[in-house]
């Protein structure tokens, strides 16, 4: 097997959407959790999820029009708003329609800045506003935070308000003293980047506020 045949979770954004940045990120985080819940414990997918975890939970943001998305119907995924998140698969095993898609390259300035809708039992994911990131990078980072929340707080044998809400996530931004205070309060819920793209290794990109804490 090729050494670069990594397991990847693909996050595909629909072209031409009109969602704000925070709503797009919130929908992506929710979809990641729903994919985790639906597919990570299926016997046929256990190997893929194990390989994905071993490869630092890699995520790639892509873009597609409606025709391209229709060609991917049937491949394990969850769609939320303008984002479809696909269950992890090795590059060699991804559908041809997925392999043809291009990188999602929208800039923050391309999207509206209105806040995402709030939900009573949502997990709050906070993006570090002091770290410049592309929208695609942010999608991957909030996906990491959503997984952190899912894997540390979700018991598959016990219904919770969060699971009953469909694993709703709400994304906000914090910077300066506000971010520093949140990071001190939630040190075990911080996503620290590996430094492969855009930001330096060790950069704190976002965190998850789990269990109703503020």
C-alpha positions as CSV (number, residue, x, y, z in Angstrom):
1,X,0.0,0.0,0.0
2,X,1.3,3.5,-0.8
3,X,2.7,5.4,2.1
4,X,0.4,8.3,1.3
5,X,-2.8,6.2,1.1
6,X,-4.1,8.0,4.2
7,X,-7.5,7.7,5.7
8,X,-9.3,11.0,5.3
9,X,-12.6,12.5,6.4
10,X,-13.8,14.6,3.5
11,X,-15.9,17.7,4.2
12,X,-17.6,18.9,1.0
13,X,-19.2,22.3,0.7
14,X,-21.9,22.9,-1.8
15,X,-21.1,25.6,-4.3
16,X,-23.2,28.7,-4.4
17,X,-24.5,28.5,-0.8
18,X,-25.5,31.6,1.1
19,X,-24.7,30.5,4.6
20,X,-22.7,32.7,7.0
21,X,-19.3,31.6,8.1
22,X,-20.4,30.7,11.6
23,X,-23.4,28.8,10.3
24,X,-21.3,26.9,7.9
25,X,-18.8,25.9,10.6
26,X,-21.6,25.0,13.0
27,X,-23.3,22.7,10.5
28,X,-19.9,21.1,9.7
29,X,-19.2,20.4,13.3
30,X,-22.7,18.9,13.8
31,X,-22.3,16.7,10.7
32,X,-19.0,15.4,11.9
33,X,-20.6,14.3,15.2
34,X,-23.5,12.6,13.3
35,X,-21.1,10.7,11.1
36,X,-19.1,9.6,14.1
37,X,-22.3,8.4,15.8
38,X,-23.7,6.6,12.7
39,X,-20.6,4.9,11.3
40,X,-17.7,4.6,13.8
41,X,-19.1,1.5,15.5
42,X,-20.2,-0.3,12.4
43,X,-18.1,-3.5,11.9
44,X,-17.4,-2.8,8.3
45,X,-16.0,0.6,9.1
46,X,-14.0,-0.1,12.2
47,X,-10.8,-0.5,10.2
48,X,-11.3,2.8,8.4
49,X,-11.9,4.7,11.6
50,X,-8.9,3.1,13.3
51,X,-6.7,4.0,10.4
52,X,-8.0,7.5,10.4
53,X,-7.3,8.0,14.1
54,X,-3.8,6.7,13.6
55,X,-3.3,9.4,10.9
56,X,-4.2,12.4,13.2
57,X,-7.9,12.5,12.2
58,X,-7.1,14.1,8.9
59,X,-9.8,16.1,7.3
60,X,-9.9,17.7,3.8
61,X,-12.4,20.4,2.7
62,X,-13.6,20.2,-0.9
63,X,-16.3,21.9,-3.0
64,X,-18.9,20.5,-5.3
65,X,-22.0,21.5,-7.2
66,X,-25.3,19.7,-6.9
67,X,-24.5,17.3,-9.8
68,X,-21.3,16.2,-8.2
69,X,-23.0,15.7,-4.9
70,X,-25.7,13.6,-6.5
71,X,-23.0,11.3,-7.8
72,X,-21.9,10.6,-4.2
73,X,-25.3,9.5,-3.0
74,X,-24.9,6.1,-1.2
75,X,-21.4,6.7,0.1
76,X,-21.6,6.9,3.9
77,X,-22.1,10.6,4.9
78,X,-24.3,13.1,6.6
79,X,-25.4,16.4,5.1
80,X,-26.1,19.5,7.2
81,X,-26.9,22.8,5.5
82,X,-24.3,23.4,2.8
83,X,-21.8,20.8,4.2
84,X,-21.7,17.0,3.5
85,X,-19.3,15.1,5.7
86,X,-18.2,11.7,4.5
87,X,-17.1,8.8,6.7
88,X,-13.3,8.4,6.7
89,X,-11.9,6.3,3.8
90,X,-8.5,5.7,2.4
91,X,-7.6,7.7,-0.7
92,X,-7.4,4.5,-2.8
93,X,-10.9,3.6,-1.7
94,X,-12.7,6.9,-2.2
95,X,-15.4,7.1,-5.0
96,X,-14.1,8.5,-8.3
97,X,-16.7,11.4,-8.0
98,X,-15.0,12.4,-4.7
99,X,-11.5,12.2,-6.1
100,X,-12.4,14.6,-8.8
101,X,-13.5,17.4,-6.5
102,X,-11.4,20.5,-6.0
103,X,-10.2,22.1,-2.7
104,X,-12.6,24.4,-1.0
105,X,-10.8,27.7,-1.2
106,X,-13.3,30.4,0.0
107,X,-11.8,33.3,1.9
108,X,-13.4,34.5,5.2
109,X,-14.3,37.8,3.5
110,X,-16.4,35.8,0.9
111,X,-18.9,34.7,3.6
112,X,-21.4,36.7,5.6
113,X,-20.6,37.2,9.3
114,X,-24.0,36.8,10.9
115,X,-24.0,34.5,14.0
116,X,-25.1,30.9,13.9
117,X,-28.4,29.9,15.4
118,X,-28.1,28.8,19.0
119,X,-29.5,25.6,20.4
120,X,-30.3,24.9,24.0
121,X,-28.2,21.7,24.3
122,X,-25.6,22.5,21.7
123,X,-21.9,22.0,22.4
124,X,-20.1,25.3,21.9
125,X,-17.0,25.4,19.8
126,X,-14.8,28.5,20.0
127,X,-12.4,29.4,17.2
128,X,-9.3,31.3,18.2
129,X,-9.8,34.7,16.4
130,X,-6.2,35.6,16.8
131,X,-5.1,32.8,14.4
132,X,-5.5,33.7,10.6
133,X,-7.0,30.7,8.9
134,X,-8.8,30.0,5.6
135,X,-12.4,28.8,5.7
136,X,-11.2,25.3,4.7
137,X,-8.7,25.2,7.5
138,X,-11.4,26.4,10.0
139,X,-13.7,23.6,8.8
140,X,-11.1,21.0,9.6
141,X,-10.3,22.5,13.0
142,X,-13.9,22.8,14.2
143,X,-14.3,19.2,13.0
144,X,-11.5,18.2,15.3
145,X,-13.1,20.1,18.2
146,X,-16.4,18.4,17.5
147,X,-14.8,15.0,17.6
148,X,-13.1,15.9,20.8
149,X,-16.5,16.7,22.3
150,X,-18.0,13.6,20.9
151,X,-15.3,11.2,22.1
152,X,-15.0,12.6,25.6
153,X,-18.7,13.2,26.4
154,X,-20.8,10.9,24.4
155,X,-21.8,7.5,25.9
156,X,-23.5,5.4,23.1
157,X,-25.4,3.5,25.8
158,X,-27.0,6.5,27.5
159,X,-29.2,9.2,25.9
160,X,-28.2,12.7,26.8
161,X,-29.7,16.1,25.9
162,X,-26.9,16.6,23.4
163,X,-27.4,13.3,21.6
164,X,-31.1,13.8,21.7
165,X,-30.6,17.2,20.0
166,X,-28.8,15.5,17.1
167,X,-25.3,16.5,18.4
168,X,-26.0,20.2,17.7
169,X,-22.9,22.4,17.7
170,X,-22.6,26.1,17.7
171,X,-19.4,27.9,16.6
172,X,-18.3,31.3,18.0
173,X,-15.1,33.3,17.9
174,X,-12.9,34.6,20.7
175,X,-9.7,36.5,20.8
176,X,-7.2,38.2,23.1
177,X,-8.1,37.9,26.8
178,X,-11.4,36.2,26.1
179,X,-9.6,33.3,24.3
180,X,-6.9,33.1,27.0
181,X,-9.5,32.8,29.7
182,X,-11.4,30.1,27.9
183,X,-8.1,28.2,27.2
184,X,-7.2,28.3,30.9
185,X,-10.7,27.0,31.9
186,X,-10.8,24.2,29.3
187,X,-7.2,23.0,28.9
188,X,-8.2,19.5,27.9
189,X,-10.6,20.6,25.2
190,X,-8.2,22.6,23.1
191,X,-7.3,21.6,19.5
192,X,-3.6,22.1,18.9
193,X,-2.5,22.1,15.3
194,X,0.2,19.7,14.0
195,X,1.6,22.4,11.7
196,X,1.2,20.7,8.3
197,X,-0.7,23.7,6.7
198,X,-1.2,27.4,7.3
199,X,-0.3,27.7,11.0
200,X,2.8,26.7,13.1
201,X,2.9,23.5,15.0
202,X,1.5,23.9,18.5
203,X,-0.9,26.7,17.5
204,X,-4.2,26.6,19.5
205,X,-6.9,26.9,16.9
206,X,-10.2,26.2,18.7
207,X,-11.7,24.5,21.7
208,X,-14.9,22.8,22.7
209,X,-17.0,23.9,25.7
210,X,-18.6,20.6,26.8
211,X,-21.4,19.9,29.2
212,X,-22.9,23.3,29.4
213,X,-19.8,25.0,30.9
214,X,-19.1,28.6,29.9
